[in-house]
Amino acid sequence: MTAEADPACTDADLLPTAARRGPVSHTVSRVARLHRIAAGKALKGVGLYPGQEFVMMYLWDAGAVRQSELIKAVELDPSTVTKMLQRLEQAGHVRRRPDPDDRRAVLVEATDASCGLLREVELAWGDLEEHTLAGLDAKDRTELARLLGRVEANLCTETADCPEEARRAAAAVTGGA
């Protein structure tokens, strides 16, 4: 059977039937999954599990924050964040302590020992960026960032729990549109 006669080789059959009305959404989902796998491999080299880098990035930038604020910022289930913090604390990257202003609340902060990890995460993300965007010139990269920012802004409009930081970031990439 030739490629022309084989229905498995036609463009229409590259997408599952149910995804044919949403080819971009299907592609975005596949790219996001592959990017997460690649990020996981890059982070394994620095001793982090996927998602933990976002917790650390937030803490490095924000300083000590309430655990409840961190949970909202990273948009994960509280039990997931608690497990992440346990692992990060055991590794010496974060410290948790009671909030002196509200003893019921817990403050979380990056430790001084995590400063070396910051550099490793920066390098891992830089490598991931280059791998992800290989073959795209500066103009294409800028346009891709703009388009993905627009997509993010569209999704934030439809998502009630989209954090304000994401809305501002999307607006910045799209020029406030």
C-alpha positions in Angstrom: 0.0 0.0 0.0 1.4 3.4 -0.9 1.4 6.4 1.4 -1.2 8.1 -0.8 -3.6 5.2 -0.4 -2.9 4.5 3.3 -5.4 6.5 5.4 -3.0 6.4 8.3 -0.6 8.6 6.3 -3.0 11.4 5.4 -2.9 14.8 7.2 -6.5 14.5 8.4 -5.6 11.3 10.3 -2.7 12.9 12.2 -5.3 14.2 14.7 -7.7 12.1 16.6 -11.2 12.5 15.2 -12.5 14.4 18.3 -9.6 16.9 18.1 -10.1 17.9 14.4 -12.1 20.9 15.4 -9.3 22.0 17.8 -6.0 21.3 16.1 -4.1 24.1 17.9 -5.5 23.1 21.3 -4.4 19.5 20.6 -0.9 20.7 19.6 -0.6 23.0 22.7 -1.5 20.0 24.9 1.1 17.8 23.3 3.8 20.5 23.4 3.0 21.2 27.1 3.3 17.5 28.0 6.6 17.2 26.1 7.9 20.4 27.6 7.1 19.1 31.1 8.9 15.9 30.4 12.0 17.7 29.1 11.9 20.1 32.1 11.7 17.0 34.4 14.8 15.6 32.9 16.7 18.9 33.2 15.6 19.4 36.8 16.5 15.8 37.8 20.1 16.8 37.2 19.8 19.5 39.9 17.8 17.3 42.3 14.3 18.7 41.9 11.1 17.2 40.8 8.9 19.0 38.2 7.0 21.8 39.8 9.4 22.3 42.7 11.3 24.8 40.6 8.2 27.1 40.5 8.0 27.0 44.3 11.6 27.9 44.5 11.4 30.6 41.9 8.6 32.2 43.8 10.4 32.0 47.1 13.6 33.4 45.7 11.8 36.4 44.3 9.2 37.0 47.1 11.2 36.1 50.2 9.3 34.7 53.2 5.6 34.2 52.4 2.7 32.5 54.1 2.2 29.0 52.8 -1.4 29.9 51.8 0.0 32.7 49.6 2.5 30.3 48.0 -0.2 27.8 47.3 -2.2 30.4 45.4 0.8 31.7 43.6 1.9 28.3 42.2 -1.7 27.2 41.5 -1.4 23.7 42.9 -3.4 21.7 45.3 -2.5 22.4 48.9 -1.6 18.8 49.6 0.8 18.8 46.6 2.5 22.0 47.8 2.8 20.6 51.3 4.5 17.4 50.0 6.8 19.6 47.8 7.7 21.7 50.8 8.5 18.6 52.9 10.9 17.4 50.3 12.4 20.8 49.8 12.8 21.2 53.5 14.5 17.8 53.9 16.9 18.8 51.1 17.7 22.1 53.0 16.2 24.4 50.3 13.3 25.8 52.3 12.5 26.6 55.9 9.0 26.7 57.4 8.3 28.5 60.7 5.2 30.0 62.4 4.2 33.5 61.3 4.9 35.8 64.2 1.9 37.9 63.3 -0.5 34.9 63.2 0.8 31.8 65.0 -1.8 29.7 63.1 -0.1 30.6 59.7 3.1 29.2 58.4 5.9 31.3 56.7 8.0 29.6 54.1 11.3 30.9 52.8 14.2 29.8 50.7 17.3 29.1 52.7 20.7 30.6 52.1 21.8 27.1 51.2 19.4 27.2 48.2 21.3 30.0 46.5 23.5 27.5 44.7 20.4 25.8 43.5 19.1 29.1 42.0 22.1 29.2 39.6 21.6 25.5 38.7 17.9 26.1 38.0 18.7 29.2 35.9 21.2 27.1 33.8 18.7 24.2 33.4 15.9 26.6 32.3 18.3 28.3 29.9 19.3 24.9 28.4 15.6 23.9 28.2 14.8 27.2 26.4 17.5 26.6 23.8 16.4 23.0 23.3 12.8 24.0 23.0 13.4 26.9 20.6 16.2 25.3 18.5 15.8 26.4 14.9 13.9 29.6 15.7 15.5 32.9 15.1 15.1 35.9 17.4 12.2 37.3 15.4 10.4 33.9 15.5 11.1 33.6 19.3 9.6 37.1 19.9 6.6 36.3 17.9 6.1 32.9 19.5 6.3 34.6 23.0 3.8 37.2 21.9 1.3 34.6 20.5 1.6 32.4 23.6 1.1 35.5 25.7 -2.2 36.2 23.8 -3.2 32.5 24.3 -2.5 32.8 28.0 -4.5 36.0 28.2 -7.4 34.4 26.5 -7.3 31.4 28.9 -7.0 33.7 31.9 -10.1 35.5 30.8 -12.0 32.2 31.0 -10.3 31.0 34.2 -11.7 32.5 37.4 -8.7 31.4 39.5 -6.0 32.7 37.1 -3.6 34.7 39.3 -3.2 38.4 38.8 0.5 37.9 38.1 -0.3 35.7 35.1 -2.8 38.3 33.8 -0.2 41.0 34.1 2.5 38.9 32.5 0.2 38.0 29.6 -0.8 41.6 29.2 2.8 42.7 29.1 3.7 40.2 26.4 0.7 41.2 24.3 1.1 44.9 24.8 -1.9 45.2 27.1 -4.3 43.8 24.6 
